[in-house]
């Protein structure tokens, strides 16, 4: 039976999806140092990946239903290989001073990697194909394991490898993607039978903004969905300039910066992997949402207040609070939206939340990068704090309306 090889391919694909991103993201300011120190450029580069994912995810899902899982996953992983290859080669090649080509190629590599980064949804579809309704939840647990491991291994390896070369983690990410592609081509069977293939939907259904307009027109969830969007705009916005802030204010190198992201990965994995279920049962989604927002707010404000001579002793607890709070907010807000909908509206609404997350992750980084340059290095944290207060108000308001 091919099921063990299928699970191996799915696991490696999910792991590659997270590891390749978490290897590169904490090092972006150091990788770009030869080309630019602009916060706006860094924000745009960080947000470009999310923009590409936002546009491509509906297409990738529709293609996998029409043409099968295997060719879509293989194409997506191949796109990641090419995108990382372009990114790495651009960093290594000598460029004349003032040339725009390296930045254009770096953006091209990130966009291509983002466009082909919809492997998680298709890998989840493979798990659904090969599992029965009774063991589907257990099969989907593989997604959480792979993502948690990826969030831990990526920053850990980035910190270790960057001691030899700051570009080495990019090449390791490329190597992982190549291994992933070879496994998919050699071992992954097609799990979506021909008699279950579906025709491609109309163009309007593939427009990522279509579902968003529908969910915001629903008064039962519109406030919560707006809060969900603003949360990711704020969080992914200030974290996009976080390493640049560490580098310019505290003089941190790649080692301390990647350690901060390693702490985030460990704490987030513990919260979402083991604590969130018991906490929801005891306190409920509403209280956890507000508590999580409070933790993120405190962590966000601690970072710019950290003294230069004791920066690590303040920043590391701060990023732990950020990770703990985010681990509470994200699943709790999703659950609040889900509870307010009938069973028939679940799929579209939860798909819209993923779109809102991607859209916020695109708009936040350039906004905060622009603020970082124009207003001051501490301004992204203050702006994010204001957004987080707004998210708390929207979440609380929505719940009080529901209770009424």
NURO-514296 format. One record per atom (N, C-alpha, C): x, y, z; residue in one letter. Coordinates in pm, whole numbers, padded with zeros to 5 digits, always signed. Layout:
BEGIN
XYZA...
//
This chain:
BEGIN
+00084-00120+00000X+00000+00000+00000X+00088+00126+00000X+00047+00229-00071X+00131+00346-00087X+00108+00452+00021X+00023+00422+00116X-00013+00526+00213X+00107+00577+00294X+00201+00490+00341X+00316+00545+00413X+00398+00643+00330X+00420+00612+00203X+00495+00705+00118X+00417+00833+00096X+00285+00821+00090X+00202+00941+00075X+00216+01031+00196X+00208+00972+00314X+00222+01051+00437X+00360+01114+00446X+00464+01041+00405X+00599+01096+00406X+00608+01218+00315X+00554+01207+00194X+00558+01319+00099X+00482+01441+00152X+00365+01414+00211X+00284+01524+00266X+00360+01591+00379X+00418+01511+00469X+00489+01567+00584X+00608+01652+00539X+00687+01600+00444X+00803+01675+00397X+00760+01802+00324X+00650+01795+00250X+00598+01913+00180X+00556+02021+00279X+00483+01982+00383X+00440+02077+00485X+00560+02134+00561X+00656+02046+00592X+00775+02091+00663X+00856+02188+00577X+00870+02157+00449X+00941+02246+00358X+00873+02382+00349X+00739+02381+00348X+00663+02506+00338X+00699+02601+00451X+00715+02547+00573X+00746+02631+00689X+00895+02656+00706X+00976+02550+00688X+01120+02565+00712X+01182+02664+00615X+01147+02655+00487X+01209+02743+00389X+01180+02889+00420X+01059+02919+00467X+01026+03057+00502X+01092+03099+00632X+01090+03013+00735X+01146+03052+00865X+01298+03049+00866X+01362+02986+00766X+01507+02996+00750X+01547+03132+00696X+01469+03186+00604X+01507+03307+00532X+01458+03433+00601X+01332+03433+00651X+01269+03556+00699X+01349+03626+00808X+01399+03556+00913X+01471+03629+01019X+01601+03692+00972X+01650+03652+00856X+01779+03701+00807X+01766+03809+00699X+01644+03846+00663X+01625+03938+00550X+01706+04068+00561X+01706+04138+00677X+01785+04262+00682X+01935+04239+00659X+01986+04124+00704X+02128+04094+00684X+02155+04054+00539X+02061+03982+00479X+02076+03942+00339X+02070+04063+00245X+01991+04162+00284X+01973+04280+00198X+02075+04389+00225X+02164+04368+00323X+02253+04475+00367X+02339+04531+00254X+02376+04448+00157X+02460+04494+00046X+02383+04578-00055X+02250+04570-00050X+02168+04636-00151X+02091+04755-00095X+02040+04744+00026X+01958+04851+00083X+01944+04832+00234X+01926+04943+00303X+01892+04939+00446X+01755+05003+00469X+01680+05018+00361X+01550+05086+00366X+01444+04999+00434X+01379+05054+00534X+01270+04982+00600X+01152+04961+00506X+01126+05058+00419X+01016+05045+00325X+01041+04930+00227X+01164+04923+00174X+01198+04814+00082X+01188+04679+00151X+01238+04672+00274X+01228+04547+00351X+01083+04508+00371X+00998+04606+00406X+00856+04577+00427X+00788+04528+00300X+00820+04593+00188X+00762+04550+00061X+00808+04409+00023X+00936+04379+00047X+00987+04246+00015X+00922+04140+00103X+00907+04172+00233X+00842+04078+00325X+00695+04058+00288X+00627+04167+00247X+00486+04158+00214X+00458+04097+00079X+00557+04098-00011X+00534+04048-00146X+00502+03899-00145X+00563+03824-00056X+00536+03680-00046X+00390+03656-00011X+00339+03733+00088X+00200+03717+00130X+00103+03760+00020X+00139+03866-00055X+00054+03910-00166X+00040+03800-00270X+00153+03738-00305X+00149+03631-00405X+00065+03514-00356X+00078+03479-00228X-00004+03371-00173X-00152+03407-00176X-00184+03531-00143X-00323+03576-00142X-00386+03560-00280X-00311+03595-00383X-00364+03587-00520X-00373+03441-00567X-00272+03361-00532X-00259+03229-00593X-00337+03119-00523X-00363+03134-00392X-00423+03023-00316X-00555+02973-00374X-00651+03062-00412X-00775+03010-00472X-00750+02934-00602X-00654+02981-00682X-00622+02913-00808X-00565+02774-00783X-00474+02765-00686X-00409+02637-00659X-00511+02534-00611X-00603+02578-00524X-00707+02486-00477X-00796+02437-00590X-00834+02529-00680X-00919+02490-00793X-00845+02398-00889X-00717+02426-00914X-00638+02341-01003X-00623+02200-00947X-00606+02187-00816X-00590+02053-00757X-00719+01973-00766X-00833+02041-00760X-00961+01971-00776X-00984+01930-00922X-00927+02006-01014X-00949+01979-01156X-00845+01882-01214X-00719+01902-01183X-00612+01826-01247X-00546+01722-01157X-00581+01722-01029X-00522+01626-00936X-00422+01689-00842X-00397+01620-00730X-00309+01675-00626X-00162+01669-00667X-00121+01555-00725X+00022+01533-00751X+00082+01639-00844X+00023+01666-00961X+00086+01766-01049X+00088+01906-00988X-00014+01939-00909X-00018+02072-00847X+00090+02085-00742X+00103+01983-00655X+00207+01988-00553X+00346+01991-00617X+00366+01909-00719X+00496+01906-00787X+00528+02041-00850X+00428+02104-00913X+00450+02235-00975X+00482+02341-00871X+00408+02338-00759X+00430+02437-00653X+00569+02422-00591X+00610+02298-00563X+00742+02278-00504X+00851+02318-00604X+00830+02289-00732X+00925+02332-00835X+00935+02484-00839X+00822+02553-00822X+00825+02698-00817X+00905+02749-00698X+00893+02680-00585X+00973+02717-00468X+01121+02699-00495X+01156+02588-00561X+01296+02563-00597X+01351+02676-00683X+01275+02714-00786X+01321+02821-00877X+01328+02954-00803X+01225+02984-00723X+01222+03110-00651X+01339+03124-00554X+01367+03018-00478X+01480+03022-00385X+01613+03027-00462X+01619+02958-00576X+01740+02962-00657X+01770+03102-00708X+01668+03170-00760X+01685+03308-00806X+01727+03398-00691X+01663+03382-00576X+01694+03463-00458X+01839+03442-00415X+01881+03314-00405X+02017+03284-00362X+02123+03332-00459X+02102+03308-00588X+02200+03351-00688X+02214+03502-00690X+02103+03572-00673X+02108+03719-00671X+02193+03769-00556X+02183+03702-00442X+02263+03743-00326X+02412+03716-00346X+02446+03614-00423X+02585+03572-00437X+02658+03645-00551X+02585+03686-00654X+02652+03744-00770X+02701+03886-00741X+02812+03927-00804X+02859+04066-00789X+02774+04159-00876X+02733+04270-00820X+02649+04366-00892X+02714+04504-00886X+02704+04580-00994X+02759+04716-00991X+02679+04804-00896X+02747+04901-00836X+02680+04993-00744X+02566+05067-00815X+02454+05077-00745X+02340+05150-00799X+02251+05070-00892X+02286+04945-00920X+02204+04864-01009X+02072+04826-00942X+01964+04835-01020X+01833+04795-00969X+01806+04647-00989X+01888+04579-01069X+01863+04440-01103X+01857+04348-00981X+01949+04362-00885X+01941+04269-00771X+01810+04279-00694X+01762+04400-00670X+01636+04414-00597X+01519+04358-00679X+01521+04385-00811X+01414+04331-00896X+01414+04179-00894X+01532+04119-00898X+01541+03973-00896X+01503+03917-00760X+01540+03986-00653X+01501+03941-00519X+01349+03943-00505X+01287+04050-00553X+01140+04056-00549X+01080+03946-00637X+01141+03923-00753X+01090+03818-00841X+01098+03681-00777X+01210+03653-00710X+01224+03525-00641X+01123+03508-00530X+01102+03614-00451X+01005+03606-00341X+00862+03590-00394X+00829+03663-00501X+00695+03652-00558X+00670+03512-00613X+00768+03458-00684X+00754+03323-00739X+00739+03221-00627X+00818+03236-00521X+00806+03147-00405X+00668+03160-00342X+00616+03282-00335X+00483+03302-00278X+00372+03246-00365X+00381+03268-00496X+00280+03216-00587X+00272+03063-00581X+00386+03000-00557X+00388+02854-00552X+00380+02802-00409X+00347+02890-00315X+00347+02851-00174X+00215+02800-00123X+00126+02758-00213X-00003+02706-00168X-00002+02557-00144X+00115+02503-00115X+00125+02358-00098X+00052+02307+00025X+00039+02392+00128X-00023+02345+00252X-00168+02304+00228X-00243+02385+00152X-00383+02353+00126X-00396+02225+00044X-00310+02209-00057X-00317+02089-00141X-00272+01966-00063X-00169+01981+00020X-00126+01870+00105X-00237+01830+00201X-00311+01928+00252X-00427+01897+00337X-00534+01822+00260X-00551+01859+00132X-00648+01787+00048X-00606+01642+00028X-00475+01616+00016X-00426+01478+00005X-00461+01400+00131X-00440+01461+00247X-00474+01393+00372X-00624+01362+00379X-00706+01455+00331X-00851+01430+00329X-00885+01316+00233X-00812+01308+00121X-00839+01203+00022X-00811+01064+00078X-00706+01050+00157X-00662+00916+00199X-00712+00876+00337X-00790+00964+00403X-00838+00932+00537X-00990+00918+00537X-01039+00842+00633X-01184+00829+00652X-01231+00942+00742X-01362+00972+00743X-01411+01077+00831X-01374+01053+00978X-01364+00926+01018X-01336+00895+01158X-01193+00931+01198X-01098+00913+01106X-00959+00941+01144X-00904+01067+01077X-00992+01149+01021X-00947+01268+00949X-00882+01370+01044X-00938+01386+01162X-00880+01481+01256X-00737+01440+01294X-00719+01308+01313X-00586+01258+01346X-00490+01282+01229X-00538+01260+01107X-00453+01283+00990X-00415+01431+00978X-00511+01519+01004X-00482+01662+00997X-00386+01707+01106X-00373+01627+01212X-00275+01660+01315X-00134+01664+01260X-00110+01594+01148X+00020+01597+01083X+00057+01738+01038X-00043+01817+01001X-00018+01955+00959X+00039+02036+01074X-00024+02024+01192X+00025+02097+01309X+00164+02055+01350X+00192+01924+01343X+00325+01873+01380X+00431+01930+01285X+00403+01924+01154X+00500+01972+01054X+00522+02122+01067X+00414+02197+01085X+00428+02342+01097X+00504+02379+01224X+00470+02314+01337X+00539+02344+01462X+00687+02313+01452X+00719+02197+01394X+00859+02160+01377X+00931+02257+01284X+00861+02300+01179X+00921+02395+01085X+00951+02529+01148X+00860+02578+01233X+00881+02706+01300X+00996+02700+01399X+01027+02580+01451X+01139+02566+01544X+01270+02543+01469X+01269+02449+01372X+01392+02414+01303X+01445+02528+01216X+01354+02604+01151X+01398+02711+01062X+01488+02813+01131X+01438+02881+01236X+01524+02979+01305X+01647+02916+01370X+01631+02793+01421X+01746+02727+01485X+01858+02707+01384X+01826+02650+01268X+01927+02628+01165X+01978+02761+01108X+01890+02860+01096X+01933+02991+01044X+02040+03050+01135X+02018+03041+01266X+02116+03095+01360X+02248+03022+01354X+02244+02889+01344X+02367+02810+01339X+02442+02831+01208X+02370+02821+01097X+02434+02828+00965X+02487+02967+00933X+02419+03070+00984X+02463+03207+00954X+02597+03241+01017X+02644+03158+01112X+02777+03180+01169X+02886+03158+01064X+02860+03072+00966X+02955+03050+00857X+02931+03147+00742X+02804+03162+00704X+02771+03253+00594X+02624+03291+00608X+02593+03419+00590X+02455+03463+00606X+02367+03412+00493X+02430+03375+00379X+02351+03322+00267X+02336+03170+00271X+02412+03103+00358X+02406+02957+00363X+02265+02905+00394X+02189+02968+00487X+02052+02920+00512X+01964+02921+00388X+01987+03015+00296X+01908+03019+00172X+01935+02894+00090X+02062+02854+00082X+02097+02735+00004X+02048+02607+00071X+02046+02605+00203X+01990+02488+00273X+01840+02480+00248X+01772+02595+00249X+01629+02597+00217X+01606+02544+00076X+01693+02584-00017X+01683+02535-00155X+01704+02384-00160X+01802+02333-00085X+01829+02189-00084X+01708+02111-00031X+01646+02163+00076X+01527+02098+00131X+01415+02094+00027X+01398+02205-00047X+01294+02210-00150X+01324+02111-00263X+01451+02095-00300X+01488+01999-00405X+01458+01856-00359X+01493+01823-00234X+01462+01690-00180X+01311+01668-00179X+01237+01772-00140X+01091+01766-00139X+01038+01735-00280X+01090+01804-00380X+01045+01783-00518X+01075+01641-00565X+01194+01590-00535X+01230+01455-00577X+01140+01351-00512X+01108+01371-00384X+01019+01277-00314X+00880+01278-00377X+00830+01398-00408X+00696+01409-00468X+00694+01340-00604X+00793+01366-00685X+00796+01307-00820X+00812+01155-00815X+00883+01104-00715X+00912+00961-00713X+00811+00881-00631X+00761+00938-00521X+00683+00857-00427X+00536+00895-00414X+00499+01018-00447X+00361+01061-00421X+00266+01008-00527X+00168+00925-00489X+00068+00881-00587X-00041+00987-00602X-00119+00976-00706X-00236+01063-00722X-00347+01012-00632X-00401+01098-00547X-00503+01056-00450X-00643+01105-00485X-00653+01186-00592X-00783+01242-00630X-00831+01172-00758X-00924+01077-00747X-00965+00996-00864X-01024+01081-00975X-01014+01031-01097X-01065+01102-01214X-01214+01128-01204X-01289+01030-01147X-01434+01047-01143X-01479+01149-01039X-01385+01201-00958X-01418+01305-00861X-01362+01442-00900X-01302+01450-01017X-01248+01580-01061X-01362+01678-01087X-01334+01803-01060X-01435+01908-01077X-01387+02009-01181X-01480+02064-01259X-01439+02166-01356X-01393+02292-01284X-01311+02369-01354X-01264+02495-01296X-01382+02589-01275X-01388+02657-01162X-01499+02751-01139X-01485+02875-01227X-01588+02956-01225X-01584+03080-01302X-01476+03173-01246X-01435+03266-01330X-01327+03357-01291X-01362+03434-01163X-01490+03469-01149X-01529+03547-01031X-01502+03469-00903X-01524+03338-00908X-01502+03256-00789X-01355+03243-00754X-01266+03264-00854X-01123+03258-00830X-01064+03392-00787X-01147+03495-00787X-01102+03627-00742X-01091+03625-00590X-00971+03648-00533X-00957+03637-00387X-01037+03740-00309X-01081+03849-00377X-01159+03950-00307X-01308+03916-00301X-01351+03819-00382X-01494+03788-00388X-01547+03739-00254X-01478+03639-00196X-01523+03586-00067X-01514+03691+00042X-01413+03779+00034X-01397+03880+00138X-01517+03975+00142X-01565+04014+00023X-01681+04103+00021X-01803+04033+00080X-01815+03902+00058X-01928+03828+00113X-01924+03821+00264X-01807+03796+00321X-01799+03780+00467X-01818+03914+00538X-01776+04024+00477X-01795+04154+00541X-01940+04202+00532X-02017+04143+00441X-02158+04180+00432X-02245+04105+00533X-02186+04010+00605X-02259+03934+00708X-02244+04004+00842X-02352+04064+00894X-02339+04143+01018X-02300+04059+01139X-02320+03928+01134X-02287+03844+01248X-02137+03827+01268X-02062+03841+01160X-01918+03817+01171X-01833+03932+01117X-01893+04037+01066X-01815+04141+00998X-01716+04209+01093X-01759+04238+01217X-01669+04304+01313X-01552+04213+01350X-01584+04086+01375X-01478+03992+01411X-01380+03972+01295X-01433+03967+01173X-01346+03949+01057X-01257+04072+01036X-01312+04191+01059X-01230+04311+01050X-01120+04309+01156X-01157+04265+01276X-01057+04252+01381X-00949+04151+01345X-00988+04039+01284X-00894+03937+01241X-00794+03995+01140X-00846+04070+01043X-00762+04133+00942X-00665+04233+01006X-00715+04319+01094X-00631+04421+01156X-00524+04358+01246X-00558+04245+01307X-00460+04179+01392X-00339+04135+01310X-00363+04072+01196X-00251+04025+01115X-00180+04140+01046X-00252+04247+01013X-00187+04365+00959X-00088+04421+01061X-00132+04430+01187X-00046+04485+01293X+00068+04391+01325X+00036+04263+01349X+00138+04169+01395X+00243+04144+01289X+00201+04110+01169X+00299+04083+01063X+00366+04211+01015X+00302+04325+01040X+00364+04452+01004X+00486+04482+01089X+00468+04482+01222X+00583+04520+01304X+00687+04408+01313X+00645+04281+01297X+00747+04175+01297X+00832+04177+01170X+00780+04239+01062X+00859+04248+00939X+00980+04340+00957X+00968+04442+01043X+01081+04532+01066X+01152+04500+01197X+01112+04392+01262X+01166+04358+01393X+01316+04333+01388X+01361+04251+01294X+01504+04219+01287X+01585+04342+01247X+01530+04425+01158X+01598+04550+01122X+01612+04640+01245X+01510+04643+01329X+01514+04720+01454X+01623+04664+01546X+01626+04530+01561X+01729+04466+01643X+01869+04503+01593X+01886+04502+01462X+02017+04527+01401X+02060+04671+01420X+01968+04766+01399X+02006+04907+01399X+02006+04968+01539X+01917+04925+01628X+01914+04983+01762X+02008+04912+01859X+02008+04779+01855X+02085+04702+01953X+02217+04650+01898X+02238+04661+01766X+02360+04609+01706X+02365+04458+01702X+02247+04394+01698X+02242+04248+01695X+02288+04195+01560X+02351+04078+01565X+02383+04004+01444X+02279+03896+01420X+02302+03810+01323X+02205+03704+01292X+02175+03610+01410X+02277+03581+01493X+02258+03486+01603X+02149+03526+01701X+02161+03643+01766X+02056+03686+01859X+01919+03704+01792X+01920+03752+01667X+01793+03774+01597X+01720+03642+01571X+01793+03542+01524X+01727+03414+01499X+01688+03344+01629X+01761+03370+01737X+01722+03315+01868X+01585+03367+01909X+01559+03494+01882X+01427+03551+01913X+01317+03476+01839X+01340+03445+01711X+01239+03372+01633X+01230+03226+01675X+01340+03170+01724X+01336+03034+01777X+01247+03029+01901X+01256+03130+01987X+01169+03138+02104X+01024+03146+02061X+00997+03227+01960X+00860+03239+01908X+00810+03103+01860X+00892+03030+01786X+00851+02900+01734X+00820+02801+01844X+00904+02796+01946X+00883+02701+02056X+00757+02735+02133X+00741+02861+02170X+00624+02900+02249X+00496+02881+02170X+00495+02922+02044X+00374+02908+01960X+00336+02762+01943X+00435+02676+01927X+00408+02533+01910X+00348+02473+02037X+00402+02511+02153X+00349+02460+02280X+00205+02507+02301X+00179+02635+02272X+00044+02690+02295X-00056+02624+02200X-00027+02625+02070X-00124+02573+01974X-00126+02421+01969X-00016+02358+02011X-00012+02213+02007X-00069+02146+02129X-00067+02212+02246X-00112+02144+02366X-00199+02224+02460X-00177+02355+02467X-00245+02435+02570X-00380+02490+02526X-00395+02518+02396X-00513+02593+02352X-00643+02518+02382X-00644+02386+02364X-00767+02309+02389X-00814+02319+02533X-00731+02285+02633X-00773+02298+02773X-00807+02442+02813X-00732+02539+02758X-00760+02679+02793X-00896+02723+02740X-00930+02681+02618X-01062+02717+02562X-01174+02656+02646X-01157+02531+02687X-01259+02466+02770X-01280+02539+02902X-01170+02589+02958X-01181+02653+03089X-01227+02798+03081X-01174+02874+02983X-01200+03018+02982X-01288+03065+02866X-01300+02988+02760X-01379+03029+02644X-01299+03115+02547X-01346+03116+02422X-01272+03186+02316X-01266+03336+02338X-01376+03394+02392X-01379+03538+02407X-01274+03589+02504X-01265+03527+02619X-01166+03569+02718X-01024+03546+02667X-01005+03434+02600X-00871+03406+02548X-00830+03505+02439X-00926+03546+02357X-00895+03647+02254X-00846+03776+02318X-00919+03824+02417X-00882+03950+02482X-00754+03936+02562X-00737+03822+02630X-00613+03799+02705X-00494+03792+02610X-00512+03721+02498X-00404+03711+02401X-00366+03846+02342X-00466+03928+02312X-00439+04062+02262X-00361+04144+02364X-00396+04128+02492X-00324+04198+02597X-00177+04156+02603X-00151+04027+02590X-00013+03978+02591X+00067+04031+02472X+00005+04028+02354X+00073+04080+02235X+00101+04229+02250X+00005+04302+02306X+00021+04446+02327X+00139+04475+02421X+00146+04402+02532X+00255+04422+02627X+00390+04388+02563X+00396+04273+02494X+00520+04235+02428X+00563+04336+02323X+00467+04387+02249X+00495+04485+02143X+00555+04614+02201X+00506+04657+02317X+00554+04781+02377X+00685+04761+02454X+00711+04640+02500X+00836+04613+02572X+00958+04628+02482X+00945+04589+02356X+01062+04582+02267X+01126+04720+02244X+01050+04825+02205X+01117+04954+02184X+01166+05018+02314X+01116+04971+02429X+01159+05027+02558X+01281+04955+02615X+01326+04849+02549X+01440+04772+02601X+01568+04855+02599X+01644+04855+02708X+01772+04927+02709X+01875+04855+02623X+01961+04932+02560X+02059+04874+02468X+02153+04777+02539X+02193+04810+02664X+02290+04727+02733X+02230+04599+02790X+02097+04590+02798X+02030+04469+02848X+01919+04427+02752X+01943+04443+02625X+01836+04424+02527X+01784+04281+02525X+01872+04182+02531X+01827+04043+02520X+01741+04003+02639X+01774+04054+02758X+01698+04017+02878X+01556+04073+02875X+01532+04174+02793X+01397+04229+02779X+01329+04176+02653X+01402+04169+02543X+01342+04131+02415X+01297+03985+02415X+01377+03894+02470X+01340+03753+02465X+01211+03724+02543X+01194+03777+02665X+01062+03761+02728X+00950+03829+02649X+00981+03942+02585X+00878+04013+02507X+00829+03929+02389X+00924+03866+02316X+00880+03786+02200X+00810+03659+02247X+00843+03610+02366X+00768+03496+02422X+00624+03535+02449X+00603+03656+02502X+00466+03706+02523X+00393+03721+02389X+00464+03773+02289X+00403+03787+02156X+00357+03652+02103X+00442+03552+02114X+00408+03420+02062X+00293+03357+02140X+00297+03370+02272X+00190+03314+02355X+00057+03382+02321X+00060+03515+02311X-00063+03587+02281X-00119+03553+02144X-00031+03546+02044X-00076+03512+01909X-00132+03371+01904X-00070+03279+01980X-00119+03142+01987X-00258+03133+02047X-00296+03232+02128X-00431+03237+02183X-00529+03307+02089X-00485+03418+02031X-00576+03501+01952X-00621+03432+01824X-00526+03376+01748X-00559+03325+01615X-00664+03214+01617X-00646+03106+01694X-00750+03002+01693X-00879+03047+01762X-00868+03134+01862X-00988+03178+01934X-01076+03266+01846X-01013+03359+01771X-01092+03443+01681X-01155+03360+01570X-01080+03265+01517X-01137+03176+01414X-01259+03103+01470X-01246+03053+01592X-01356+02979+01652X-01477+03069+01677X-01454+03193+01719X-01565+03286+01741X-01643+03310+01611X-01570+03326+01501X-01636+03343+01371X-01715+03218+01336X-01653+03103+01353X-01717+02977+01318X-01846+02954+01398X-01844+02986+01526X-01961+02963+01612X-02079+03050+01574X-02055+03159+01506X-02164+03251+01472X-02227+03220+01337X-02178+03117+01271X-02226+03084+01137X-02299+02951+01137X-02391+02937+01043X-02453+02808+01022X-02353+02714+00957X-02380+02585+00962X-02286+02487+00907X-02264+02509+00758X-02364+02561+00688X-02350+02581+00544X-02256+02692+00506X-02229+02786+00598X-02141+02898+00565X-02000+02883+00615X-01967+02768+00674X-01838+02751+00737X-01722+02758+00638X-01731+02680+00532X-01618+02668+00440X-01578+02802+00380X-01677+02874+00328X-01647+03002+00265X-01591+03103+00365X-01651+03107+00484X-01607+03204+00584X-01467+03175+00634X-01438+03048+00663X-01305+03014+00712X-01201+03030+00602X-01242+03006+00477X-01152+03036+00366X-01125+03185+00354X-01227+03265+00384X-01211+03410+00381X-01114+03456+00489X-01118+03391+00605X-01025+03427+00711X-00880+03406+00667X-00856+03297+00594X-00722+03275+00542X-00683+03385+00445X-00779+03428+00362X-00753+03538+00270X-00726+03668+00344X-00802+03694+00450X-00780+03814+00530X-00643+03811+00596X-00602+03693+00641X-00470+03680+00703X-00360+03713+00601X-00373+03661+00480X-00274+03688+00375X-00274+03836+00336X-00393+03894+00326X-00403+04035+00286X-00341+04124+00393X-00371+04096+00521X-00310+04172+00629X-00159+04154+00633X-00113+04032+00603X+00030+04004+00603X+00101+04073+00487X+00026+04108+00382X+00084+04184+00272X+00086+04334+00302X-00025+04388+00352X-00036+04533+00371X+00043+04583+00492X+00053+04499+00596X+00119+04542+00718X+00266+04574+00703X+00348+04484+00644X+00492+04511+00636X+00531+04640+00565X+00478+04670+00444X+00519+04798+00383X+00470+04919+00462X+00350+04908+00524X+00300+05019+00605X+00394+05046+00722X+00434+04941+00793X+00522+04957+00908X+00664+04995+00863X+00708+04943+00748X+00839+04981+00697X+00846+05128+00662X+00740+05179+00601X+00731+05322+00567X+00731+05405+00695X+00655+05362+00795X+00651+05433+00923X+00788+05431+00990X+00856+05318+00983X+00989+05302+01043X+01086+05406+00988X+01078+05430+00857X+01169+05525+00794X+01126+05669+00812X+00996+05693+00796X+00948+05831+00791X+00928+05891+00931X+00871+05811+01023X+00834+05863+01155X+00942+05835+01259X+00994+05713+01261X+01095+05677+01360X+01096+05528+01385X+01206+05480+01440X+01224+05336+01455X+01126+05272+01553X+01075+05350+01647X+00979+05293+01744X+00835+05302+01696X+00811+05377+01588X+00673+05404+01546X+00595+05279+01504X+00656+05178+01439X+00577+05059+01404X+00517+04989+01526X+00589+04990+01636X+00539+04924+01757X+00421+05001+01817X+00431+05134+01813X+00321+05215+01864X+00199+05207+01772X+00223+05207+01643X+00112+05194+01548X+00045+05058+01562X+00126+04953+01578X+00070+04819+01598X-00011+04814+01727X+00037+04880+01832X-00037+04882+01959X-00174+04947+01941X-00180+05054+01862X-00309+05119+01836X-00403+05025+01761X-00351+04954+01662X-00433+04856+01590X-00484+04746+01683X-00397+04699+01771X-00435+04590+01863X-00547+04635+01957X-00541+04759+02002X-00650+04812+02086X-00780+04814+02006X-00770+04851+01879X-00888+04848+01793X-00943+04707+01775X-00854+04608+01761X-00898+04469+01749X-00971+04425+01875X-00919+04464+01991X-00984+04429+02118X-01123+04490+02126X-01136+04616+02081X-01267+04681+02083X-01364+04612+01989X-01320+04576+01871X-01406+04506+01775X-01447+04369+01829X-01355+04297+01888X-01384+04163+01939X-01481+04169+02055X-01457+04262+02148X-01546+04274+02263X-01683+04322+02220X-01689+04419+02129X-01816+04471+02081X-01898+04362+02013X-01830+04283+01931X-01899+04175+01862X-01957+04075+01958X-01883+04046+02066X-01931+03946+02161X-02048+03998+02242X-02040+04128+02281X-02151+04183+02358X-02279+04184+02275X-02263+04212+02145X-02381+04210+02057X-02439+04070+02050X-02347+03970+02044X-02394+03833+02036X-02469+03795+02162X-02410+03837+02279X-02474+03802+02406X-02610+03868+02418X-02621+03989+02362X-02748+04058+02368X-02850+03999+02278X
//
